Amino acid sequence: MNFKFIVAMAIFIIVSMFNLVLVDAQTTTAPLTPTTGTTTTTTSPPATSG
């Protein structure tokens, strides 16, 4: 029972972390993925300069 409880807690933590990542990805895609951050900065130079 202790092992099952530990596994359940681990799954819960992993799911919660994925939920946080998904929410962050929906709200702001730049910080989590550096590739999108670089593409957004390169595609919009006036926003960065201005």
mmCIF file as gemmi writes it, N, C-alpha and C atoms, coordinates in Angstrom:
data_model
loop_
_atom_site.group_PDB
_atom_site.id
_atom_site.type_symbol
_atom_site.label_atom_id
_atom_site.label_alt_id
_atom_site.label_comp_id
_atom_site.label_asym_id
_atom_site.label_entity_id
_atom_site.label_seq_id
_atom_site.pdbx_PDB_ins_code
_atom_site.Cartn_x
_atom_site.Cartn_y
_atom_site.Cartn_z
_atom_site.occupancy
_atom_site.B_iso_or_equiv
_atom_site.pdbx_formal_charge
_atom_site.auth_seq_id
_atom_site.auth_asym_id
_atom_site.pdbx_PDB_model_num
ATOM 1 N N . MET Axp A 1 ? 0.842 -1.201 0 1 0 ? 1 A 1
ATOM 2 C CA . MET Axp A 1 ? 0 0 0 1 0 ? 1 A 1
ATOM 3 C C . MET Axp A 1 ? 0.881 1.257 0 1 0 ? 1 A 1
ATOM 4 N N . ASN Axp A 2 ? 1.986 1.196 0.718 1 0 ? 2 A 1
ATOM 5 C CA . ASN Axp A 2 ? 2.878 2.351 0.741 1 0 ? 2 A 1
ATOM 6 C C . ASN Axp A 2 ? 3.458 2.616 -0.647 1 0 ? 2 A 1
ATOM 7 N N . PHE Axp A 3 ? 3.828 1.532 -1.339 1 0 ? 3 A 1
ATOM 8 C CA . PHE Axp A 3 ? 4.385 1.693 -2.683 1 0 ? 3 A 1
ATOM 9 C C . PHE Axp A 3 ? 3.348 2.3 -3.626 1 0 ? 3 A 1
ATOM 10 N N . LYS Axp A 4 ? 2.115 1.815 -3.55 1 0 ? 4 A 1
ATOM 11 C CA . LYS Axp A 4 ? 1.048 2.363 -4.394 1 0 ? 4 A 1
ATOM 12 C C . LYS Axp A 4 ? 0.824 3.837 -4.068 1 0 ? 4 A 1
ATOM 13 N N . PHE Axp A 5 ? 0.894 4.169 -2.79 1 0 ? 5 A 1
ATOM 14 C CA . PHE Axp A 5 ? 0.696 5.564 -2.393 1 0 ? 5 A 1
ATOM 15 C C . PHE Axp A 5 ? 1.802 6.451 -2.958 1 0 ? 5 A 1
ATOM 16 N N . ILE Axp A 6 ? 3.034 5.963 -2.907 1 0 ? 6 A 1
ATOM 17 C CA . ILE Axp A 6 ? 4.164 6.721 -3.449 1 0 ? 6 A 1
ATOM 18 C C . ILE Axp A 6 ? 4.014 6.893 -4.958 1 0 ? 6 A 1
ATOM 19 N N . VAL Axp A 7 ? 3.616 5.827 -5.636 1 0 ? 7 A 1
ATOM 20 C CA . VAL Axp A 7 ? 3.422 5.906 -7.087 1 0 ? 7 A 1
ATOM 21 C C . VAL Axp A 7 ? 2.305 6.89 -7.42 1 0 ? 7 A 1
ATOM 22 N N . ALA Axp A 8 ? 1.224 6.842 -6.651 1 0 ? 8 A 1
ATOM 23 C CA . ALA Axp A 8 ? 0.104 7.757 -6.889 1 0 ? 8 A 1
ATOM 24 C C . ALA Axp A 8 ? 0.543 9.209 -6.688 1 0 ? 8 A 1
ATOM 25 N N . MET Axp A 9 ? 1.33 9.453 -5.651 1 0 ? 9 A 1
ATOM 26 C CA . MET Axp A 9 ? 1.812 10.81 -5.403 1 0 ? 9 A 1
ATOM 27 C C . MET Axp A 9 ? 2.733 11.268 -6.53 1 0 ? 9 A 1
ATOM 28 N N . ALA Axp A 10 ? 3.591 10.358 -7.007 1 0 ? 10 A 1
ATOM 29 C CA . ALA Axp A 10 ? 4.494 10.709 -8.102 1 0 ? 10 A 1
ATOM 30 C C . ALA Axp A 10 ? 3.702 11.053 -9.363 1 0 ? 10 A 1
ATOM 31 N N . ILE Axp A 11 ? 2.694 10.249 -9.672 1 0 ? 11 A 1
ATOM 32 C CA . ILE Axp A 11 ? 1.858 10.51 -10.847 1 0 ? 11 A 1
ATOM 33 C C . ILE Axp A 11 ? 1.14 11.847 -10.688 1 0 ? 11 A 1
ATOM 34 N N . PHE Axp A 12 ? 0.64 12.114 -9.482 1 0 ? 12 A 1
ATOM 35 C CA . PHE Axp A 12 ? -0.063 13.375 -9.233 1 0 ? 12 A 1
ATOM 36 C C . PHE Axp A 12 ? 0.872 14.565 -9.432 1 0 ? 12 A 1
ATOM 37 N N . ILE Axp A 13 ? 2.094 14.45 -8.935 1 0 ? 13 A 1
ATOM 38 C CA . ILE Axp A 13 ? 3.07 15.535 -9.083 1 0 ? 13 A 1
ATOM 39 C C . ILE Axp A 13 ? 3.416 15.742 -10.556 1 0 ? 13 A 1
ATOM 40 N N . ILE Axp A 14 ? 3.617 14.643 -11.279 1 0 ? 14 A 1
ATOM 41 C CA . ILE Axp A 14 ? 3.956 14.742 -12.701 1 0 ? 14 A 1
ATOM 42 C C . ILE Axp A 14 ? 2.806 15.385 -13.476 1 0 ? 14 A 1
ATOM 43 N N . VAL Axp A 15 ? 1.58 14.959 -13.18 1 0 ? 15 A 1
ATOM 44 C CA . VAL Axp A 15 ? 0.416 15.527 -13.868 1 0 ? 15 A 1
ATOM 45 C C . VAL Axp A 15 ? 0.291 17.015 -13.557 1 0 ? 15 A 1
ATOM 46 N N . SER Axp A 16 ? 0.515 17.381 -12.298 1 0 ? 16 A 1
ATOM 47 C CA . SER Axp A 16 ? 0.417 18.794 -11.924 1 0 ? 16 A 1
ATOM 48 C C . SER Axp A 16 ? 1.49 19.61 -12.641 1 0 ? 16 A 1
ATOM 49 N N . MET Axp A 17 ? 2.69 19.045 -12.759 1 0 ? 17 A 1
ATOM 50 C CA . MET Axp A 17 ? 3.752 19.748 -13.469 1 0 ? 17 A 1
ATOM 51 C C . MET Axp A 17 ? 3.4 19.917 -14.945 1 0 ? 17 A 1
ATOM 52 N N . PHE Axp A 18 ? 2.844 18.872 -15.558 1 0 ? 18 A 1
ATOM 53 C CA . PHE Axp A 18 ? 2.433 18.979 -16.953 1 0 ? 18 A 1
ATOM 54 C C . PHE Axp A 18 ? 1.331 20.016 -17.11 1 0 ? 18 A 1
ATOM 55 N N . ASN Axp A 19 ? 0.407 20.072 -16.134 1 0 ? 19 A 1
ATOM 56 C CA . ASN Axp A 19 ? -0.661 21.069 -16.195 1 0 ? 19 A 1
ATOM 57 C C . ASN Axp A 19 ? -0.081 22.475 -16.134 1 0 ? 19 A 1
ATOM 58 N N . LEU Axp A 20 ? 0.898 22.686 -15.26 1 0 ? 20 A 1
ATOM 59 C CA . LEU Axp A 20 ? 1.539 24.004 -15.167 1 0 ? 20 A 1
ATOM 60 C C . LEU Axp A 20 ? 2.23 24.349 -16.479 1 0 ? 20 A 1
ATOM 61 N N . VAL Axp A 21 ? 2.917 23.363 -17.069 1 0 ? 21 A 1
ATOM 62 C CA . VAL Axp A 21 ? 3.612 23.603 -18.332 1 0 ? 21 A 1
ATOM 63 C C . VAL Axp A 21 ? 2.616 23.942 -19.435 1 0 ? 21 A 1
ATOM 64 N N . LEU Axp A 22 ? 1.494 23.214 -19.481 1 0 ? 22 A 1
ATOM 65 C CA . LEU Axp A 22 ? 0.488 23.477 -20.506 1 0 ? 22 A 1
ATOM 66 C C . LEU Axp A 22 ? -0.112 24.861 -20.323 1 0 ? 22 A 1
ATOM 67 N N . VAL Axp A 23 ? -0.406 25.236 -19.084 1 0 ? 23 A 1
ATOM 68 C CA . VAL Axp A 23 ? -0.982 26.561 -18.825 1 0 ? 23 A 1
ATOM 69 C C . VAL Axp A 23 ? 0.005 27.648 -19.228 1 0 ? 23 A 1
ATOM 70 N N . ASP Axp A 24 ? 1.287 27.459 -18.882 1 0 ? 24 A 1
ATOM 71 C CA . ASP Axp A 24 ? 2.303 28.436 -19.265 1 0 ? 24 A 1
ATOM 72 C C . ASP Axp A 24 ? 2.434 28.506 -20.785 1 0 ? 24 A 1
ATOM 73 N N . ALA Axp A 25 ? 2.351 27.363 -21.434 1 0 ? 25 A 1
ATOM 74 C CA . ALA Axp A 25 ? 2.476 27.337 -22.888 1 0 ? 25 A 1
ATOM 75 C C . ALA Axp A 25 ? 1.302 28.062 -23.537 1 0 ? 25 A 1
ATOM 76 N N . GLN Axp A 26 ? 0.111 27.921 -22.959 1 0 ? 26 A 1
ATOM 77 C CA . GLN Axp A 26 ? -1.06 28.588 -23.52 1 0 ? 26 A 1
ATOM 78 C C . GLN Axp A 26 ? -0.985 30.094 -23.299 1 0 ? 26 A 1
ATOM 79 N N . THR Axp A 27 ? -0.528 30.51 -22.117 1 0 ? 27 A 1
ATOM 80 C CA . THR Axp A 27 ? -0.485 31.948 -21.815 1 0 ? 27 A 1
ATOM 81 C C . THR Axp A 27 ? 0.713 32.6 -22.496 1 0 ? 27 A 1
ATOM 82 N N . THR Axp A 28 ? 1.902 32.063 -22.265 1 0 ? 28 A 1
ATOM 83 C CA . THR Axp A 28 ? 3.11 32.641 -22.867 1 0 ? 28 A 1
ATOM 84 C C . THR Axp A 28 ? 3.984 31.507 -23.389 1 0 ? 28 A 1
ATOM 85 N N . THR Axp A 29 ? 4.164 31.448 -24.698 1 0 ? 29 A 1
ATOM 86 C CA . THR Axp A 29 ? 4.921 30.346 -25.291 1 0 ? 29 A 1
ATOM 87 C C . THR Axp A 29 ? 6.413 30.643 -25.311 1 0 ? 29 A 1
ATOM 88 N N . ALA Axp A 30 ? 6.814 31.886 -25.074 1 0 ? 30 A 1
ATOM 89 C CA . ALA Axp A 30 ? 8.223 32.254 -25.238 1 0 ? 30 A 1
ATOM 90 C C . ALA Axp A 30 ? 9.154 31.66 -24.177 1 0 ? 30 A 1
ATOM 91 N N . PRO Axp A 31 ? 8.886 31.827 -22.862 1 0 ? 31 A 1
ATOM 92 C CA . PRO Axp A 31 ? 9.896 31.466 -21.864 1 0 ? 31 A 1
ATOM 93 C C . PRO Axp A 31 ? 10.229 29.971 -21.808 1 0 ? 31 A 1
ATOM 94 N N . LEU Axp A 32 ? 9.231 29.108 -22.016 1 0 ? 32 A 1
ATOM 95 C CA . LEU Axp A 32 ? 9.489 27.679 -21.883 1 0 ? 32 A 1
ATOM 96 C C . LEU Axp A 32 ? 10.292 27.153 -23.064 1 0 ? 32 A 1
ATOM 97 N N . THR Axp A 33 ? 10 27.631 -24.268 1 0 ? 33 A 1
ATOM 98 C CA . THR Axp A 33 ? 10.702 27.136 -25.45 1 0 ? 33 A 1
ATOM 99 C C . THR Axp A 33 ? 11.587 28.248 -26.007 1 0 ? 33 A 1
ATOM 100 N N . PRO Axp A 34 ? 12.903 28.129 -25.849 1 0 ? 34 A 1
ATOM 101 C CA . PRO Axp A 34 ? 13.817 29.177 -26.324 1 0 ? 34 A 1
ATOM 102 C C . PRO Axp A 34 ? 13.782 29.345 -27.838 1 0 ? 34 A 1
ATOM 103 N N . THR Axp A 35 ? 13.406 28.294 -28.559 1 0 ? 35 A 1
ATOM 104 C CA . THR Axp A 35 ? 13.358 28.386 -30.019 1 0 ? 35 A 1
ATOM 105 C C . THR Axp A 35 ? 12.27 29.364 -30.443 1 0 ? 35 A 1
ATOM 106 N N . THR Axp A 36 ? 11.096 29.275 -29.829 1 0 ? 36 A 1
ATOM 107 C CA . THR Axp A 36 ? 10.015 30.195 -30.181 1 0 ? 36 A 1
ATOM 108 C C . THR Axp A 36 ? 10.374 31.602 -29.734 1 0 ? 36 A 1
ATOM 109 N N . GLY Axp A 37 ? 11.077 31.713 -28.608 1 0 ? 37 A 1
ATOM 110 C CA . GLY Axp A 37 ? 11.49 33.026 -28.127 1 0 ? 37 A 1
ATOM 111 C C . GLY Axp A 37 ? 12.425 33.695 -29.119 1 0 ? 37 A 1
ATOM 112 N N . THR Axp A 38 ? 13.375 32.927 -29.66 1 0 ? 38 A 1
ATOM 113 C CA . THR Axp A 38 ? 14.318 33.499 -30.616 1 0 ? 38 A 1
ATOM 114 C C . THR Axp A 38 ? 13.605 33.834 -31.92 1 0 ? 38 A 1
ATOM 115 N N . THR Axp A 39 ? 12.669 32.987 -32.334 1 0 ? 39 A 1
ATOM 116 C CA . THR Axp A 39 ? 11.965 33.241 -33.586 1 0 ? 39 A 1
ATOM 117 C C . THR Axp A 39 ? 11.088 34.482 -33.452 1 0 ? 39 A 1
ATOM 118 N N . THR Axp A 40 ? 10.443 34.641 -32.3 1 0 ? 40 A 1
ATOM 119 C CA . THR Axp A 40 ? 9.572 35.804 -32.117 1 0 ? 40 A 1
ATOM 120 C C . THR Axp A 40 ? 10.405 37.08 -32.108 1 0 ? 40 A 1
ATOM 121 N N . THR Axp A 41 ? 11.585 37.031 -31.476 1 0 ? 41 A 1
ATOM 122 C CA . THR Axp A 41 ? 12.438 38.223 -31.424 1 0 ? 41 A 1
ATOM 123 C C . THR Axp A 41 ? 12.988 38.538 -32.815 1 0 ? 41 A 1
ATOM 124 N N . THR Axp A 42 ? 13.327 37.494 -33.583 1 0 ? 42 A 1
ATOM 125 C CA . THR Axp A 42 ? 13.888 37.727 -34.912 1 0 ? 42 A 1
ATOM 126 C C . THR Axp A 42 ? 12.798 38.185 -35.878 1 0 ? 42 A 1
ATOM 127 N N . THR Axp A 43 ? 11.592 37.654 -35.728 1 0 ? 43 A 1
ATOM 128 C CA . THR Axp A 43 ? 10.521 38.023 -36.65 1 0 ? 43 A 1
ATOM 129 C C . THR Axp A 43 ? 9.997 39.419 -36.343 1 0 ? 43 A 1
ATOM 130 N N . SER Axp A 44 ? 10.141 39.872 -35.097 1 0 ? 44 A 1
ATOM 131 C CA . SER Axp A 44 ? 9.628 41.196 -34.742 1 0 ? 44 A 1
ATOM 132 C C . SER Axp A 44 ? 10.744 42.064 -34.155 1 0 ? 44 A 1
ATOM 133 N N . PRO Axp A 45 ? 11.651 42.568 -34.998 1 0 ? 45 A 1
ATOM 134 C CA . PRO Axp A 45 ? 12.731 43.435 -34.494 1 0 ? 45 A 1
ATOM 135 C C . PRO Axp A 45 ? 12.241 44.781 -33.949 1 0 ? 45 A 1
ATOM 136 N N . PRO Axp A 46 ? 11.211 45.413 -34.53 1 0 ? 46 A 1
ATOM 137 C CA . PRO Axp A 46 ? 10.774 46.708 -33.993 1 0 ? 46 A 1
ATOM 138 C C . PRO Axp A 46 ? 10.268 46.611 -32.558 1 0 ? 46 A 1
ATOM 139 N N . ALA Axp A 47 ? 9.674 45.475 -32.21 1 0 ? 47 A 1
ATOM 140 C CA . ALA Axp A 47 ? 9.175 45.306 -30.85 1 0 ? 47 A 1
ATOM 141 C C . ALA Axp A 47 ? 10.333 45.275 -29.863 1 0 ? 47 A 1
ATOM 142 N N . THR Axp A 48 ? 11.432 44.617 -30.248 1 0 ? 48 A 1
ATOM 143 C CA . THR Axp A 48 ? 12.58 44.522 -29.348 1 0 ? 48 A 1
ATOM 144 C C . THR Axp A 48 ? 13.333 45.854 -29.302 1 0 ? 48 A 1
ATOM 145 N N . SER Axp A 49 ? 13.487 46.491 -30.476 1 0 ? 49 A 1
ATOM 146 C CA . SER Axp A 49 ? 14.251 47.742 -30.518 1 0 ? 49 A 1
ATOM 147 C C . SER Axp A 49 ? 13.427 48.891 -29.942 1 0 ? 49 A 1
ATOM 148 N N . GLY Axp A 50 ? 12.128 48.924 -30.277 1 0 ? 50 A 1
ATOM 149 C CA . GLY Axp A 50 ? 11.306 50.033 -29.818 1 0 ? 50 A 1
ATOM 150 C C . GLY Axp A 50 ? 10.809 49.792 -28.436 1 0 ? 50 A 1
